[in-house]
Amino acid sequence: MGEGREPSMTSDGTGHLADNIAYFARALRAAGLPLGPGSVVDALDAVEAARVGTREDFYWTLHAVFVTRREHSAIFDQAFRIFWRRRALMEKLIAQMSPIAPGDPTQPDKPKAGALRVAQALAPRPKPTDEPPPPEREISARLTMSDREILKSKDFAQMSAAEIAQAKRLVAELRLPDDALPTRRLTPSAGGRRIDPRRSFRRSLRAGGAAIELAMRDRIEAPPPLVALVDISGSMADYSRLFLHFLHALSEKRRRVHAFVFATRLTNISRELQRRDPDEALALASKRAEDWEGGTRISAALHDFNRHWSRRVLSGGPVVLLFTDGLEREVTPELAFEMDRLKRSCRRLVWLNPLLRFDAFEARAAGIRAMLPHVHEFRPVHSLASMEELCRALAGDGSAAADPRRWLARVA
């Protein structure tokens, strides 16, 4: 792959800009963006028509052509800043963009969204040689962890494009909770405990009324509906997309799932998640939510939900999944009030927070401390293993570690 140069051309119309745009599109395609030869031609025409003169103009011209979904914007941004640099800085920049495991005091910053995919796409590929391949060696892997187990424990933010694709398949294969509960609706049942008068009288008419054969009925058992409030702000972008894949898998199993996303406003995406194809469903949801990867206004979103949607979707004893990190911009008393109102309106309120992936997490933020007293459970959700634990919890297999009072006692 050729090295990126500054976006400029010589006076006679020649130069390496066209070649570098083609190489740049190839790198974006390797990082997961759906680009074809037509996109490269469109990019060349756009650059020629725009007559860009600054680096910022060149950035947004290519962005307008190559980026068709909101989730691809972060990958494009990192790939552009790495690719369009001078040759001496290329290897150093790729090394700096590699993901860093949390907990290292020398590198406190977390890996940015798509960093691993961009680094792998721009990494130099080995050149073919005429040397014979080394002999294969058989190594026993009885005591090693399988790739599947490693992927289950890996943080979503540190996954490559191939690992994210595999994680989506594993999410669809998750064993969903078996938490059927009796409802108010009744159905004919031979072993039921209630008499069905209408069916009993109809049976007696067949015998002329001489004898009455009792017909029984019982309550219908069905899984309770799920209501999900998903934070799609910038700090949650690494995790919200795969969690929406989890909700799509639940809706495919004929469960009633009402999904809402919020950053600065609340958006109902329940209808979009009913599409059979998960990628199409999330693309439509991303198009509907105009504030994707925006700021965070948890209190306003909860107020909107409690006022306009709670009576419509919080019937039948639903379980509410609140997916957010709790980092509210302006913590006001209304936040605790809306959380308490939401808790009283549902059968079970489960707060899912990706920040719990850090061992040193403490509930010291004002928004987190205001919300914790009003939830039934406080759980992490940052990997496939945590999603499996959530499925077991929804089935009733709870644990004392999810008690929110445990986290409040640490900072008391």
FIMIMAR-231846 format. One record per residue (C-alpha): x, y, z; residue in one letter. Coordinates in Angstrom, 1 decimal, always signed. Each point is the difference from the previous one (the first is absolute). Layout:
% residues N
{c1 X&c2 Y&c3 Z&rest A}
...
//
This chain:
% residues 412
{c1 +0.0&c2 +0.0&c3 +0.0&rest M}
{c1 +1.4&c2 +3.4&c3 -0.9&rest G}
{c1 +0.7&c2 +2.6&c3 +2.7&rest E}
{c1 -2.4&c2 +3.0&c3 +0.3&rest G}
{c1 +1.2&c2 +3.4&c3 -1.1&rest R}
{c1 -1.4&c2 +3.4&c3 +0.4&rest E}
{c1 -3.1&c2 +0.6&c3 -2.1&rest P}
{c1 +1.5&c2 +2.1&c3 -2.8&rest S}
{c1 +0.8&c2 -0.3&c3 -3.7&rest M}
{c1 +2.6&c2 +1.5&c3 -2.3&rest T}
{c1 -0.8&c2 +2.9&c3 -2.4&rest S}
{c1 +0.0&c2 -2.3&c3 -3.0&rest D}
{c1 -2.8&c2 -2.1&c3 +1.5&rest G}
{c1 +2.2&c2 -3.0&c3 +0.9&rest T}
{c1 +0.8&c2 -1.4&c3 +3.5&rest G}
{c1 -0.8&c2 -2.8&c3 +2.3&rest H}
{c1 -3.3&c2 +1.3&c3 +1.5&rest L}
{c1 -2.2&c2 -2.3&c3 -2.1&rest A}
{c1 +2.1&c2 -3.1&c3 +0.9&rest D}
{c1 +0.0&c2 +0.9&c3 +3.7&rest N}
{c1 -3.8&c2 +0.5&c3 +0.0&rest I}
{c1 -0.3&c2 -3.5&c3 -1.4&rest A}
{c1 +2.4&c2 -1.4&c3 +2.6&rest Y}
{c1 -1.9&c2 +1.9&c3 +2.7&rest F}
{c1 -3.3&c2 -1.5&c3 -1.2&rest A}
{c1 +1.6&c2 -3.5&c3 +0.1&rest R}
{c1 +1.1&c2 +0.6&c3 +3.6&rest A}
{c1 -3.5&c2 +1.1&c3 +1.0&rest L}
{c1 -1.5&c2 -3.0&c3 -1.6&rest R}
{c1 +2.4&c2 -2.2&c3 +2.0&rest A}
{c1 -1.1&c2 +1.8&c3 +3.1&rest A}
{c1 -3.7&c2 -0.9&c3 -0.6&rest G}
{c1 -1.5&c2 +2.8&c3 -2.1&rest L}
{c1 -2.1&c2 -1.3&c3 -3.0&rest P}
{c1 +1.9&c2 +1.7&c3 -2.8&rest L}
{c1 +0.3&c2 -1.1&c3 -3.7&rest G}
{c1 +1.7&c2 +1.3&c3 -3.1&rest P}
{c1 -2.9&c2 +2.4&c3 -0.6&rest G}
{c1 +0.7&c2 +1.8&c3 +3.3&rest S}
{c1 +3.6&c2 +0.6&c3 -1.1&rest V}
{c1 -1.1&c2 +1.5&c3 -3.3&rest V}
{c1 -2.6&c2 +2.2&c3 +1.8&rest D}
{c1 +2.8&c2 +1.1&c3 +2.4&rest A}
{c1 +2.3&c2 +1.0&c3 -2.8&rest L}
{c1 -2.8&c2 +2.0&c3 -1.7&rest D}
{c1 -1.0&c2 +1.7&c3 +3.2&rest A}
{c1 +3.6&c2 +1.1&c3 +0.7&rest V}
{c1 +0.4&c2 +1.3&c3 -3.5&rest E}
{c1 -3.3&c2 +1.8&c3 +0.1&rest A}
{c1 +0.5&c2 +1.5&c3 +3.5&rest A}
{c1 +3.5&c2 +1.3&c3 -0.8&rest R}
{c1 +1.0&c2 -0.5&c3 +3.6&rest V}
{c1 +2.7&c2 +2.2&c3 +1.3&rest G}
{c1 +0.3&c2 -0.9&c3 +3.7&rest T}
{c1 +0.4&c2 -3.2&c3 +1.9&rest R}
{c1 -3.4&c2 +0.6&c3 +1.7&rest E}
{c1 -1.8&c2 +0.4&c3 -3.3&rest D}
{c1 +1.7&c2 -3.2&c3 -1.3&rest F}
{c1 -1.1&c2 -1.9&c3 +3.1&rest Y}
{c1 -3.7&c2 +0.9&c3 -0.3&rest W}
{c1 +0.0&c2 -0.6&c3 -3.8&rest T}
{c1 +1.1&c2 -3.6&c3 +0.5&rest L}
{c1 -2.2&c2 -0.3&c3 +3.1&rest H}
{c1 -3.1&c2 +0.9&c3 -2.0&rest A}
{c1 +0.8&c2 -2.8&c3 -2.5&rest V}
{c1 +1.4&c2 -2.8&c3 +2.1&rest F}
{c1 -2.2&c2 +0.3&c3 +3.2&rest V}
{c1 -3.6&c2 -1.2&c3 -0.5&rest T}
{c1 -0.7&c2 -1.0&c3 +3.6&rest R}
{c1 +0.5&c2 +1.8&c3 +3.3&rest R}
{c1 +2.0&c2 -2.9&c3 +1.5&rest E}
{c1 +2.6&c2 +0.2&c3 -2.8&rest H}
{c1 +0.9&c2 +3.7&c3 +0.8&rest S}
{c1 +2.3&c2 -0.9&c3 +2.9&rest A}
{c1 +1.9&c2 -2.6&c3 -2.2&rest I}
{c1 +0.3&c2 +2.5&c3 -2.8&rest F}
{c1 +1.4&c2 +2.7&c3 +2.3&rest D}
{c1 +2.7&c2 -2.2&c3 +1.4&rest Q}
{c1 +0.9&c2 -1.5&c3 -3.4&rest A}
{c1 +0.3&c2 +3.5&c3 -1.6&rest F}
{c1 +2.3&c2 +1.3&c3 +2.8&rest R}
{c1 +2.2&c2 -3.0&c3 -0.3&rest I}
{c1 +0.1&c2 -0.4&c3 -3.8&rest F}
{c1 +0.4&c2 +3.6&c3 -1.1&rest W}
{c1 +3.3&c2 +0.6&c3 +1.9&rest R}
{c1 +3.6&c2 +0.0&c3 -1.0&rest R}
{c1 +1.8&c2 -3.2&c3 -0.5&rest R}
{c1 +2.3&c2 +0.3&c3 +3.1&rest A}
{c1 -2.9&c2 +0.2&c3 +2.4&rest L}
{c1 -2.1&c2 -3.0&c3 -1.4&rest M}
{c1 +1.4&c2 -2.8&c3 +2.2&rest E}
{c1 +0.0&c2 +2.1&c3 +3.1&rest K}
{c1 -3.6&c2 +1.1&c3 -0.4&rest L}
{c1 -1.2&c2 -3.5&c3 -0.6&rest I}
{c1 +1.8&c2 -1.1&c3 +3.3&rest A}
{c1 -1.7&c2 +2.9&c3 +1.8&rest Q}
{c1 -3.4&c2 -0.9&c3 -1.2&rest M}
{c1 +0.2&c2 -3.6&c3 +1.2&rest S}
{c1 -2.5&c2 -0.8&c3 +2.8&rest P}
{c1 +1.3&c2 +0.2&c3 +3.6&rest I}
{c1 -1.4&c2 -2.3&c3 +2.7&rest A}
{c1 -1.6&c2 +2.0&c3 +2.9&rest P}
{c1 +1.9&c2 +0.0&c3 +3.2&rest G}
{c1 +3.4&c2 +1.1&c3 -1.3&rest D}
{c1 +1.0&c2 +3.1&c3 +2.0&rest P}
{c1 +2.4&c2 +1.2&c3 -2.7&rest T}
{c1 -2.8&c2 -0.1&c3 -2.7&rest Q}
{c1 -3.2&c2 +1.1&c3 +1.7&rest P}
{c1 -2.0&c2 +0.8&c3 -3.2&rest D}
{c1 -2.3&c2 -2.7&c3 -1.3&rest K}
{c1 +0.2&c2 -1.2&c3 -3.6&rest P}
{c1 -2.1&c2 +2.1&c3 -2.4&rest K}
{c1 -2.8&c2 -1.5&c3 -2.1&rest A}
{c1 +1.3&c2 -1.9&c3 -3.0&rest G}
{c1 +3.6&c2 +0.4&c3 +0.9&rest A}
{c1 +1.0&c2 -3.6&c3 -0.4&rest L}
{c1 -1.9&c2 -0.4&c3 -3.3&rest R}
{c1 +1.8&c2 +3.1&c3 -1.4&rest V}
{c1 +3.4&c2 -1.2&c3 +1.2&rest A}
{c1 -0.5&c2 -3.4&c3 -1.6&rest Q}
{c1 -1.2&c2 +1.5&c3 -3.2&rest A}
{c1 +3.0&c2 +2.3&c3 -0.3&rest L}
{c1 +2.6&c2 -2.5&c3 +1.2&rest A}
{c1 +2.6&c2 -1.0&c3 -2.7&rest P}
{c1 -0.8&c2 -3.3&c3 -1.6&rest R}
{c1 +2.9&c2 -2.6&c3 -0.3&rest P}
{c1 +1.4&c2 -0.3&c3 -3.5&rest K}
{c1 +0.0&c2 -3.4&c3 -1.7&rest P}
{c1 +3.3&c2 -1.7&c3 -0.1&rest T}
{c1 +1.4&c2 -3.1&c3 -1.7&rest D}
{c1 +1.2&c2 -1.6&c3 +3.2&rest E}
{c1 -1.8&c2 -3.2&c3 +1.0&rest P}
{c1 -2.4&c2 +0.3&c3 +2.9&rest P}
{c1 +1.3&c2 -1.3&c3 +3.3&rest P}
{c1 -1.0&c2 -3.5&c3 +1.0&rest P}
{c1 -3.3&c2 -0.2&c3 +1.9&rest E}
{c1 +0.2&c2 -0.9&c3 +3.7&rest R}
{c1 -2.8&c2 -1.7&c3 +2.0&rest E}
{c1 -0.6&c2 +1.7&c3 +3.3&rest I}
{c1 -2.3&c2 -1.4&c3 +2.6&rest S}
{c1 -2.7&c2 +2.6&c3 +1.0&rest A}
{c1 -1.6&c2 -2.0&c3 +2.8&rest R}
{c1 +1.0&c2 +2.6&c3 +2.7&rest L}
{c1 -0.5&c2 +3.1&c3 -2.1&rest T}
{c1 -3.1&c2 +2.1&c3 -0.3&rest M}
{c1 -2.0&c2 -0.4&c3 -3.2&rest S}
{c1 -0.5&c2 +3.0&c3 -2.4&rest D}
{c1 -3.7&c2 -0.1&c3 +0.9&rest R}
{c1 +0.7&c2 +0.4&c3 +3.7&rest E}
{c1 +2.6&c2 +2.8&c3 -0.7&rest I}
{c1 -2.6&c2 +1.9&c3 -2.1&rest L}
{c1 -2.6&c2 -0.4&c3 +2.7&rest K}
{c1 +2.1&c2 +1.8&c3 +2.5&rest S}
{c1 +1.4&c2 +2.7&c3 -2.3&rest K}
{c1 -1.2&c2 +3.6&c3 +0.3&rest D}
{c1 -2.2&c2 +1.1&c3 -2.9&rest F}
{c1 +2.1&c2 +3.2&c3 -0.4&rest A}
{c1 +3.2&c2 -2.1&c3 -0.7&rest Q}
{c1 -1.5&c2 -2.3&c3 -2.6&rest M}
{c1 +1.1&c2 +0.0&c3 -3.6&rest S}
{c1 -2.4&c2 +0.0&c3 -3.0&rest A}
{c1 +0.1&c2 -3.8&c3 -0.3&rest A}
{c1 -0.5&c2 -0.4&c3 +3.7&rest E}
{c1 -3.0&c2 +2.3&c3 +0.0&rest I}
{c1 -1.6&c2 -2.0&c3 -2.8&rest A}
{c1 +0.6&c2 -3.2&c3 +1.9&rest Q}
{c1 -1.4&c2 +1.6&c3 +3.2&rest A}
{c1 -3.2&c2 +0.9&c3 -1.8&rest K}
{c1 -0.4&c2 -3.7&c3 -1.0&rest R}
{c1 +0.6&c2 -1.1&c3 +3.6&rest L}
{c1 -2.5&c2 +2.6&c3 +1.3&rest V}
{c1 -2.7&c2 -1.5&c3 -2.3&rest A}
{c1 +0.9&c2 -3.5&c3 +1.4&rest E}
{c1 -0.4&c2 +1.0&c3 +3.7&rest L}
{c1 -2.2&c2 -2.1&c3 +2.1&rest R}
{c1 -2.9&c2 +2.3&c3 +0.8&rest L}
{c1 -1.6&c2 +0.1&c3 +3.5&rest P}
{c1 -2.8&c2 -2.3&c3 +0.8&rest D}
{c1 -2.0&c2 +2.3&c3 +2.3&rest D}
{c1 -3.6&c2 -0.7&c3 -0.9&rest A}
{c1 -2.5&c2 +1.3&c3 +2.5&rest L}
{c1 -3.8&c2 -0.5&c3 +0.4&rest P}
{c1 -2.0&c2 +2.8&c3 -1.6&rest T}
{c1 -3.6&c2 +1.1&c3 +0.5&rest R}
{c1 -1.2&c2 -1.6&c3 -3.3&rest R}
{c1 -1.6&c2 -3.4&c3 +0.3&rest L}
{c1 +0.2&c2 -3.0&c3 -2.4&rest T}
{c1 -1.8&c2 -3.4&c3 +0.0&rest P}
{c1 +2.0&c2 -2.5&c3 +2.0&rest S}
{c1 -0.9&c2 -3.6&c3 +1.0&rest A}
{c1 +2.0&c2 +0.3&c3 +3.2&rest G}
{c1 -1.2&c2 +3.6&c3 +0.8&rest G}
{c1 -1.2&c2 +1.2&c3 +3.3&rest R}
{c1 -2.8&c2 +2.3&c3 -1.2&rest R}
{c1 -3.4&c2 -1.0&c3 -1.4&rest I}
{c1 -0.8&c2 +1.4&c3 -3.4&rest D}
{c1 -3.8&c2 +0.6&c3 +0.3&rest P}
{c1 -0.7&c2 +0.7&c3 -3.7&rest R}
{c1 +1.7&c2 -3.2&c3 -1.3&rest R}
{c1 -1.5&c2 -2.0&c3 +2.9&rest S}
{c1 -3.6&c2 +1.0&c3 -1.0&rest F}
{c1 +0.6&c2 -0.7&c3 -3.7&rest R}
{c1 +1.2&c2 -3.5&c3 +0.9&rest R}
{c1 -3.2&c2 -0.6&c3 +2.1&rest S}
{c1 -2.2&c2 +1.0&c3 -3.0&rest L}
{c1 +1.5&c2 -2.8&c3 -2.1&rest R}
{c1 -1.4&c2 -2.5&c3 +2.6&rest A}
{c1 -3.4&c2 +1.7&c3 +0.3&rest G}
{c1 +0.9&c2 +1.7&c3 +3.3&rest G}
{c1 -0.2&c2 -3.3&c3 +2.0&rest A}
{c1 +3.6&c2 +0.2&c3 +1.0&rest A}
{c1 +2.5&c2 +2.8&c3 +0.2&rest I}
{c1 +3.6&c2 -0.8&c3 -0.9&rest E}
{c1 +2.3&c2 +2.7&c3 +1.4&rest L}
{c1 +2.5&c2 +1.7&c3 -2.3&rest A}
{c1 +3.0&c2 +1.4&c3 +1.7&rest M}
{c1 +2.4&c2 +2.8&c3 -0.9&rest R}
{c1 +3.2&c2 +1.5&c3 +1.3&rest D}
{c1 +2.2&c2 +3.1&c3 -0.3&rest R}
{c1 +2.3&c2 +0.4&c3 -3.1&rest I}
{c1 +3.7&c2 +0.0&c3 +0.8&rest E}
{c1 +2.1&c2 +2.4&c3 -2.1&rest A}
{c1 +3.3&c2 +1.7&c3 +0.3&rest P}
{c1 -0.4&c2 +3.6&c3 +1.4&rest P}
{c1 +0.6&c2 +2.8&c3 -2.5&rest P}
{c1 +3.4&c2 +1.7&c3 -0.1&rest L}
{c1 +0.4&c2 +3.7&c3 -0.2&rest V}
{c1 +3.5&c2 +1.3&c3 -0.8&rest A}
{c1 +1.3&c2 +3.5&c3 +0.3&rest L}
{c1 +3.3&c2 +0.2&c3 -1.8&rest V}
{c1 +2.5&c2 +2.8&c3 +0.3&rest D}
{c1 +1.5&c2 +0.7&c3 -3.4&rest I}
{c1 +2.2&c2 +3.0&c3 +1.0&rest S}
{c1 +3.6&c2 +0.3&c3 -1.0&rest G}
{c1 +1.3&c2 -1.7&c3 +3.1&rest S}
{c1 -2.2&c2 -3.1&c3 -0.6&rest M}
{c1 +0.5&c2 -0.4&c3 -3.7&rest A}
{c1 +2.4&c2 -3.0&c3 +0.4&rest D}
{c1 -2.7&c2 -2.0&c3 +1.8&rest Y}
{c1 -3.4&c2 +1.2&c3 -1.0&rest S}
{c1 +0.1&c2 -1.6&c3 -3.5&rest R}
{c1 +0.7&c2 -3.5&c3 +1.2&rest L}
{c1 -2.6&c2 +0.4&c3 +2.7&rest F}
{c1 -2.6&c2 +0.9&c3 -2.6&rest L}
{c1 +1.0&c2 -3.2&c3 -1.8&rest H}
{c1 -0.8&c2 -1.8&c3 +3.3&rest F}
{c1 -3.4&c2 +1.7&c3 +0.1&rest L}
{c1 -0.6&c2 -1.0&c3 -3.7&rest H}
{c1 +0.7&c2 -3.7&c3 +0.9&rest A}
{c1 -2.5&c2 +0.2&c3 +2.8&rest L}
{c1 -2.7&c2 +1.4&c3 -2.3&rest S}
{c1 +0.6&c2 -2.8&c3 -2.5&rest E}
{c1 -0.9&c2 -2.5&c3 +2.7&rest K}
{c1 -3.5&c2 +1.5&c3 +0.0&rest R}
{c1 +0.5&c2 +1.9&c3 +3.2&rest R}
{c1 -1.7&c2 +3.4&c3 +0.4&rest R}
{c1 +2.9&c2 +2.4&c3 -0.1&rest V}
{c1 -0.5&c2 +3.8&c3 +0.1&rest H}
{c1 +3.3&c2 +1.8&c3 -0.7&rest A}
{c1 +0.8&c2 +3.7&c3 +0.4&rest F}
{c1 +3.3&c2 +1.7&c3 -0.6&rest V}
{c1 +1.0&c2 +3.4&c3 +1.4&rest F}
{c1 +2.9&c2 +2.4&c3 +0.1&rest A}
{c1 -1.4&c2 +3.5&c3 +0.0&rest T}
{c1 -3.6&c2 -1.2&c3 -0.9&rest R}
{c1 -2.0&c2 -3.2&c3 +0.3&rest L}
{c1 -0.8&c2 -2.0&c3 -3.2&rest T}
{c1 -2.2&c2 -3.1&c3 -0.2&rest N}
{c1 +1.7&c2 -2.6&c3 -2.3&rest I}
{c1 -2.3&c2 -3.0&c3 +0.8&rest S}
{c1 -1.4&c2 -0.2&c3 -3.5&rest R}
{c1 +3.5&c2 +0.2&c3 -1.6&rest E}
{c1 +1.2&c2 -3.0&c3 +2.1&rest L}
{c1 -2.7&c2 -2.2&c3 -1.4&rest Q}
{c1 +1.8&c2 -0.3&c3 -3.3&rest R}
{c1 +1.4&c2 -3.5&c3 -0.5&rest R}
{c1 +3.4&c2 +1.1&c3 -1.1&rest D}
{c1 +1.9&c2 +1.4&c3 +3.1&rest P}
{c1 +2.3&c2 +2.3&c3 -2.1&rest D}
{c1 -3.0&c2 +1.4&c3 -1.8&rest E}
{c1 -1.9&c2 +0.5&c3 +3.3&rest A}
{c1 +2.9&c2 +1.9&c3 +1.5&rest L}
{c1 +0.6&c2 +2.1&c3 -3.1&rest A}
{c1 -3.6&c2 +1.1&c3 +0.1&rest L}
{c1 +0.2&c2 +0.7&c3 +3.7&rest A}
{c1 +3.2&c2 +2.0&c3 -0.5&rest S}
{c1 -1.7&c2 +2.1&c3 -2.7&rest K}
{c1 -3.1&c2 +0.6&c3 +2.2&rest R}
{c1 +2.1&c2 +1.1&c3 +3.1&rest A}
{c1 +1.4&c2 +3.4&c3 -1.0&rest E}
{c1 +2.0&c2 +0.5&c3 +3.1&rest D}
{c1 +2.2&c2 -3.1&c3 -0.3&rest W}
{c1 +3.4&c2 +0.4&c3 +1.8&rest E}
{c1 -1.2&c2 +3.4&c3 +1.3&rest G}
{c1 +0.0&c2 +1.3&c3 +3.6&rest G}
{c1 -1.7&c2 -1.6&c3 +2.9&rest T}
{c1 -3.3&c2 +1.2&c3 +1.6&rest R}
{c1 -1.2&c2 -2.9&c3 +2.1&rest I}
{c1 -2.5&c2 +2.0&c3 +2.1&rest S}
{c1 -1.7&c2 +1.5&c3 -3.0&rest A}
{c1 -0.2&c2 -3.4&c3 -1.7&rest A}
{c1 -1.5&c2 -1.7&c3 +3.0&rest L}
{c1 -2.5&c2 +2.9&c3 +0.5&rest H}
{c1 -1.1&c2 -0.4&c3 -3.7&rest D}
{c1 -0.4&c2 -3.8&c3 +0.4&rest F}
{c1 -2.0&c2 +0.2&c3 +3.3&rest N}
{c1 -2.3&c2 +2.7&c3 -1.4&rest R}
{c1 -0.7&c2 -1.3&c3 -3.5&rest H}
{c1 +0.9&c2 -3.7&c3 -0.2&rest W}
{c1 -0.3&c2 -1.6&c3 +3.5&rest S}
{c1 -3.8&c2 -0.7&c3 -0.2&rest R}
{c1 +0.4&c2 -1.5&c3 -3.5&rest R}
{c1 +2.8&c2 -2.4&c3 +0.6&rest V}
{c1 +0.2&c2 -0.6&c3 +3.7&rest L}
{c1 -2.9&c2 -2.4&c3 +0.2&rest S}
{c1 +0.2&c2 -3.7&c3 +0.8&rest G}
{c1 +2.7&c2 +0.3&c3 +2.7&rest G}
{c1 +3.0&c2 +0.7&c3 -2.4&rest P}
{c1 +3.7&c2 +0.0&c3 +0.8&rest V}
{c1 +1.7&c2 +3.3&c3 -0.8&rest V}
{c1 +3.6&c2 -0.1&c3 -1.1&rest L}
{c1 +1.7&c2 +3.4&c3 +0.4&rest L}
{c1 +3.2&c2 +0.0&c3 -2.1&rest F}
{c1 +2.2&c2 +3.0&c3 +0.9&rest T}
{c1 +3.2&c2 +1.0&c3 +1.8&rest D}
{c1 -1.9&c2 +2.5&c3 +2.2&rest G}
{c1 +2.3&c2 +2.9&c3 -1.0&rest L}
{c1 -2.7&c2 +2.7&c3 +0.0&rest E}
{c1 +1.0&c2 +3.5&c3 -1.2&rest R}
{c1 -2.1&c2 +1.9&c3 +2.5&rest E}
{c1 -1.0&c2 -1.9&c3 +3.2&rest V}
{c1 -3.3&c2 +1.4&c3 +1.4&rest T}
{c1 -2.5&c2 -1.3&c3 +2.5&rest P}
{c1 -2.3&c2 -0.9&c3 -2.9&rest E}
{c1 +2.4&c2 -2.9&c3 -0.9&rest L}
{c1 -0.7&c2 -1.8&c3 +3.3&rest A}
{c1 -3.8&c2 +0.7&c3 -0.4&rest F}
{c1 -0.2&c2 -1.4&c3 -3.5&rest E}
{c1 +2.0&c2 -3.1&c3 +1.0&rest M}
{c1 -2.3&c2 -0.6&c3 +3.0&rest D}
{c1 -3.1&c2 +0.4&c3 -2.2&rest R}
{c1 +1.4&c2 -2.5&c3 -2.5&rest L}
{c1 +0.8&c2 -2.5&c3 +2.7&rest K}
{c1 -3.5&c2 +0.2&c3 +1.4&rest R}
{c1 -1.5&c2 -0.6&c3 -3.5&rest S}
{c1 +1.7&c2 -3.3&c3 -0.8&rest C}
{c1 +0.5&c2 -3.4&c3 +1.6&rest R}
{c1 +3.8&c2 +0.1&c3 -0.2&rest R}
{c1 +2.5&c2 +2.8&c3 -0.9&rest L}
{c1 +3.5&c2 -1.2&c3 -1.0&rest V}
{c1 +2.7&c2 +2.5&c3 -0.6&rest W}
{c1 +2.7&c2 -1.1&c3 -2.5&rest L}
{c1 +3.2&c2 +2.0&c3 +0.2&rest N}
{c1 +3.2&c2 -0.7&c3 -2.1&rest P}
{c1 +2.1&c2 +1.9&c3 +2.6&rest L}
{c1 -0.3&c2 -3.0&c3 +2.3&rest L}
{c1 +2.6&c2 -1.7&c3 -2.2&rest R}
{c1 +2.7&c2 +1.9&c3 +2.0&rest F}
{c1 +1.0&c2 -1.7&c3 +3.2&rest D}
{c1 +0.6&c2 +3.4&c3 +1.7&rest A}
{c1 -3.4&c2 +1.4&c3 -0.8&rest F}
{c1 -1.7&c2 +1.9&c3 +2.7&rest E}
{c1 -3.4&c2 +1.7&c3 +0.1&rest A}
{c1 +1.4&c2 +3.5&c3 +0.6&rest R}
{c1 -1.6&c2 +1.9&c3 -3.0&rest A}
{c1 -3.0&c2 +2.1&c3 +1.0&rest A}
{c1 -2.2&c2 -1.5&c3 -2.7&rest G}
{c1 +0.8&c2 -3.6&c3 +1.0&rest I}
{c1 -0.6&c2 +0.7&c3 +3.7&rest R}
{c1 -3.3&c2 +1.6&c3 -0.8&rest A}
{c1 -1.2&c2 -3.0&c3 -2.1&rest M}
{c1 +1.3&c2 -2.9&c3 +2.0&rest L}
{c1 -2.6&c2 +0.0&c3 +2.8&rest P}
{c1 -2.8&c2 -0.3&c3 -2.5&rest H}
{c1 +1.0&c2 -3.2&c3 -1.8&rest V}
{c1 -0.5&c2 -3.7&c3 +0.9&rest H}
{c1 +3.3&c2 -1.2&c3 -1.5&rest E}
{c1 +3.3&c2 +1.5&c3 -1.2&rest F}
{c1 +1.8&c2 -2.1&c3 -2.6&rest R}
{c1 +2.9&c2 +0.4&c3 -2.4&rest P}
{c1 -0.5&c2 -0.6&c3 -3.8&rest V}
{c1 +3.2&c2 +0.4&c3 -2.0&rest H}
{c1 +0.6&c2 -3.5&c3 -1.3&rest S}
{c1 -1.7&c2 -3.2&c3 -1.2&rest L}
{c1 +0.6&c2 -1.5&c3 +3.4&rest A}
{c1 -1.9&c2 +2.8&c3 +1.7&rest S}
{c1 -2.9&c2 -0.4&c3 -2.4&rest M}
{c1 -0.2&c2 -3.7&c3 +0.9&rest E}
{c1 -0.1&c2 +1.0&c3 +3.6&rest E}
{c1 -2.8&c2 +2.4&c3 -0.8&rest L}
{c1 -2.0&c2 -2.8&c3 -1.6&rest C}
{c1 +0.4&c2 -2.1&c3 +3.1&rest R}
{c1 -1.0&c2 +3.0&c3 +2.2&rest A}
{c1 -3.2&c2 +0.6&c3 -2.1&rest L}
{c1 -0.9&c2 -3.7&c3 +0.6&rest A}
{c1 +0.0&c2 +0.6&c3 +3.7&rest G}
{c1 +3.6&c2 -1.1&c3 +0.8&rest D}
{c1 +1.0&c2 +3.2&c3 +1.7&rest G}
{c1 +3.1&c2 +0.6&c3 +2.2&rest S}
{c1 +0.9&c2 +2.1&c3 +2.9&rest A}
{c1 +2.7&c2 +1.8&c3 -2.0&rest A}
{c1 -2.7&c2 +1.8&c3 -2.0&rest A}
{c1 -1.5&c2 +1.6&c3 +3.1&rest D}
{c1 +0.3&c2 +3.8&c3 -0.5&rest P}
{c1 +0.3&c2 +0.6&c3 +3.8&rest R}
{c1 +3.4&c2 -1.8&c3 -0.2&rest R}
{c1 +1.4&c2 +2.8&c3 -2.1&rest W}
{c1 -1.5&c2 +2.8&c3 +2.0&rest L}
{c1 +1.5&c2 -1.5&c3 +3.2&rest A}
{c1 +3.5&c2 +0.4&c3 -1.4&rest R}
{c1 -0.2&c2 +3.8&c3 -0.3&rest V}
{c1 -2.2&c2 +0.5&c3 +3.1&rest A}
//
